[in-house]
Amino acid sequence: MNRIFRPRGFFTVPDGTDVSPFMNATDAMQQDVPWGALGDMSIAAGRIGARVMSWIHVHPVVTQVTYLVSGRLGIRMKEAKLPQPYDLELGAGMAVLTEPGTLFQLRNTNDEVAEVLYIVSPSYTFEMADGKAVYDDAVLIAKTWEELGAACGDAHAPRTPGYEARRTDALRRLAARKGRIPPA
């Protein structure tokens, strides 16, 4: 494939951050990335604005590497097997791994934008219809950890019954929009 890819068309996703999924074969808007071209992964550029904190969210299926390109970024995470959340601080050139089922929040407490790359496997699935999100691999949980504790008590990620079936259905619809059949 004789092509250079770069971020374009950033948009705000439901967690409150800005994303440009510039290398995602399952994205129906990216006709220049053939279905299956990236194997079972995707790459997106992200921007977390100054003083912006994402919603606390969980990815039930995907593993995400968040690589900080510029700025500084805090990440609060809560793994199911650990009793308490913990904080990690990233500087440019550092990355963090978020496994499926881990609660996490991106926290830019600085006065400058933090620019990141999200490297995700399997490929991140996000579907829009009629201007609204119909499916998203991220499940929003709460805006703050205090709100999460009040709602969930011990702050474990909630179960997401039927999640895999909804993801499979979304992948089928996206593949049809690209004129492809998704892998089984």
C-alpha positions as CSV (number, residue, x, y, z in Angstrom):
1,M,0.0,0.0,0.0
2,N,1.8,3.1,-1.3
3,R,0.2,5.7,1.1
4,I,1.0,8.0,4.0
5,F,-1.6,8.2,6.7
6,R,-2.1,11.1,9.2
7,P,-4.7,12.3,11.6
8,R,-7.6,14.3,10.1
9,G,-11.0,15.2,11.2
10,F,-10.8,15.1,15.0
11,F,-14.2,14.8,16.7
12,T,-15.2,14.7,20.3
13,V,-16.2,11.2,21.5
14,P,-18.6,10.5,24.3
15,D,-15.9,10.3,27.0
16,G,-15.1,14.0,26.4
17,T,-11.8,13.7,24.5
18,D,-11.0,14.3,20.8
19,V,-10.1,11.5,18.5
20,S,-9.0,11.0,14.9
21,P,-9.2,7.3,14.0
22,F,-6.8,7.6,11.0
23,M,-5.8,4.0,10.8
24,N,-8.8,1.8,11.5
25,A,-9.9,-0.7,8.8
26,T,-13.3,-1.2,10.6
27,D,-14.1,2.5,10.3
28,A,-16.7,2.9,7.5
29,M,-15.5,6.5,6.9
30,Q,-12.0,5.3,6.0
31,Q,-12.3,3.8,2.6
32,D,-8.5,4.1,2.1
33,V,-7.8,1.5,4.8
34,P,-9.0,-1.9,3.4
35,W,-10.9,-4.2,5.8
36,G,-8.3,-6.5,7.4
37,A,-5.3,-4.4,6.3
38,L,-4.1,-3.9,9.9
39,G,-4.8,-7.4,11.1
40,D,-6.6,-7.1,14.4
41,M,-5.5,-3.6,15.5
42,S,-6.2,0.0,15.0
43,I,-4.4,3.3,15.6
44,A,-6.0,6.7,16.4
45,A,-4.7,10.1,17.3
46,G,-6.1,11.7,20.4
47,R,-6.2,15.1,22.0
48,I,-7.0,15.7,25.6
49,G,-7.6,19.4,26.1
50,A,-6.1,21.5,28.9
51,R,-7.8,20.8,32.2
52,V,-9.9,18.0,30.6
53,M,-10.7,14.8,32.4
54,S,-12.4,12.0,30.4
55,W,-15.3,10.0,31.8
56,I,-14.2,7.0,33.7
57,H,-14.8,4.2,31.3
58,V,-14.0,0.6,30.5
59,H,-13.2,-1.4,27.4
60,P,-14.8,-4.9,27.9
61,V,-13.0,-6.5,25.0
62,V,-10.1,-4.3,23.6
63,T,-6.6,-3.8,25.0
64,Q,-5.4,-0.2,24.6
65,V,-1.9,1.3,24.6
66,T,-2.0,5.0,25.2
67,Y,1.3,6.6,23.9
68,L,1.9,10.2,24.9
69,V,3.3,12.2,21.9
70,S,3.4,15.6,23.6
71,G,2.4,17.3,26.9
72,R,1.8,15.5,30.2
73,L,-1.1,13.2,31.1
74,G,-2.3,11.5,34.2
75,I,-4.2,8.2,34.0
76,R,-6.2,6.8,36.9
77,M,-6.8,3.1,36.6
78,K,-8.7,0.4,38.6
79,E,-8.1,-3.2,37.8
80,A,-10.8,-5.7,39.0
81,K,-8.2,-7.6,40.9
82,L,-6.9,-4.6,42.9
83,P,-8.8,-3.0,45.8
84,Q,-8.0,0.6,44.9
85,P,-7.4,2.8,41.9
86,Y,-3.9,4.0,41.2
87,D,-2.4,6.9,39.3
88,L,0.2,6.9,36.6
89,E,1.9,10.1,35.2
90,L,3.1,10.1,31.6
91,G,5.6,12.4,29.9
92,A,6.2,12.6,26.2
93,G,7.5,9.3,24.8
94,M,5.8,7.2,27.6
95,A,3.0,4.7,27.2
96,V,0.5,2.8,29.4
97,L,-1.3,-0.4,28.8
98,T,-5.0,-0.8,29.7
99,E,-6.3,-4.3,29.6
100,P,-10.0,-5.3,29.0
101,G,-12.2,-4.8,32.1
102,T,-10.0,-2.1,33.6
103,L,-11.6,1.2,34.7
104,F,-9.6,4.2,33.6
105,Q,-9.7,7.9,33.2
106,L,-7.5,10.2,31.2
107,R,-6.6,13.3,33.3
108,N,-5.0,16.4,31.8
109,T,-4.5,18.7,34.8
110,N,-2.1,21.0,32.8
111,D,-2.6,24.1,30.7
112,E,-1.6,22.6,27.4
113,V,-3.2,19.9,25.2
114,A,-1.9,16.4,25.6
115,E,-1.5,14.6,22.2
116,V,-1.7,10.8,22.3
117,L,-1.7,7.8,20.0
118,Y,-4.2,5.0,20.9
119,I,-3.0,1.6,19.6
120,V,-5.9,-0.9,20.1
121,S,-6.4,-4.6,19.7
122,P,-8.7,-5.9,18.5
123,S,-9.5,-3.0,16.2
124,Y,-11.5,-0.3,18.0
125,T,-15.2,-0.3,17.0
126,F,-17.2,2.9,17.0
127,E,-20.4,3.3,15.0
128,M,-22.4,6.4,14.2
129,A,-25.8,6.7,12.7
130,D,-27.9,9.8,12.3
131,G,-25.3,11.9,14.0
132,K,-25.2,9.8,17.3
133,A,-23.1,7.0,18.6
134,V,-24.9,3.6,18.2
135,Y,-22.0,1.5,19.4
136,D,-18.8,2.3,21.1
137,D,-16.1,-0.1,22.5
138,A,-15.8,2.2,25.5
139,V,-18.5,1.9,28.1
140,L,-18.9,5.2,30.1
141,I,-19.2,4.6,33.8
142,A,-19.0,7.9,35.7
143,K,-17.6,11.4,35.5
144,T,-15.8,11.3,38.8
145,W,-14.4,8.5,41.1
146,E,-16.6,9.9,43.9
147,E,-19.7,9.4,41.7
148,L,-18.4,5.9,40.7
149,G,-18.0,4.9,44.4
150,A,-21.5,6.1,45.3
151,A,-23.0,4.2,42.3
152,C,-20.9,1.0,42.5
153,G,-19.7,0.8,46.1
154,D,-16.4,-1.1,45.6
155,A,-15.8,0.6,42.2
156,H,-15.5,-2.5,40.1
157,A,-16.4,-2.4,36.4
158,P,-20.0,-3.3,35.9
159,R,-20.9,-6.4,33.9
160,T,-21.8,-5.7,30.3
161,P,-24.2,-8.6,29.3
162,G,-24.7,-8.9,25.6
163,Y,-21.6,-6.7,24.8
164,E,-19.9,-9.2,22.5
165,A,-23.1,-9.7,20.5
166,R,-23.6,-5.9,20.1
167,R,-20.0,-5.5,19.0
168,T,-20.3,-8.3,16.4
169,D,-23.5,-6.7,15.1
170,A,-21.8,-3.3,14.8
171,L,-18.8,-4.9,13.0
172,R,-21.2,-6.5,10.5
173,R,-22.9,-3.2,9.8
174,L,-19.6,-1.4,9.4
175,A,-18.3,-4.1,7.1
176,A,-21.4,-3.8,4.9
177,R,-20.9,-0.1,4.6
178,K,-17.4,-0.7,3.4
179,G,-18.6,-3.4,1.0
180,R,-16.8,-6.2,2.9
181,I,-17.6,-9.2,5.0
182,P,-16.0,-9.0,8.4
183,P,-13.8,-11.9,9.7
184,A,-15.7,-14.5,11.8
